[in-house]
Amino acid sequence: QVHLVESGGGSVQAGGSLRLSCAASGFSITSCALAWYRQAPGKERELVSTMRNSGATIYTDSVKGRFTISRDNAKNELYLEMNSLKTEDTAVYYCTACKNGPEFTYWGQGTQVTVSS
């Protein structure tokens, strides 16, 4: 059974940093595309960053240069390093894995990130 469990969210002041972790079980993270999404209150879900099976990475424009997606194959974990955080980064962040067509199949429960000015 596949599980994704996020951790590392919290409250931070603008300009600060957080590192989100996603512990995967039930499959190997090297076998699937991986991604981080976020959803802010009253807004639609947004794709933040994707890591393909090859390790190639993609970022939405608003986080380029500030966020870094990475994985530890030995630990079967996905990460999102977030630096220079802005208030508009406040959202629930979700770890996802394994695309089936345009959508990801597996989702974590989400972790809250709150950035204050």
C-alpha positions, 0 to 999 in steps of 0.5 A: 500500500502506497503512503506519502507522509509530509513533514517540515511545515510550520510558521516562518517570517518572510525571508526565512527558510523551511525544508519539507520532507515526504516519506514514501512507502509502498513503492520506489520513488525512482520509479515515478514522477514526483511533485509538490503542489500547494493550495492557498485559502480560496485559491486553486491548487498549484503545481510548485515543482516536479521531478521526473524519473530521470531526476530532471526538475521543473519549477513554477515561475514564482518559486524559481531560484528560491525553491529546490526539489530533491530526493534521497533514493536510499531513504525513499524521500522527497524534499522541497527546500524553500528559501527567501519565503514570501507571504504569498507562499503561505499554503498547504503543501502536498507531496504527490507521486506517479502520474496517470495521464495528467494527474498524480495518483498518490497524495500525502495529507499535506503540511501547512506553511505559513509565512508572516510579514 
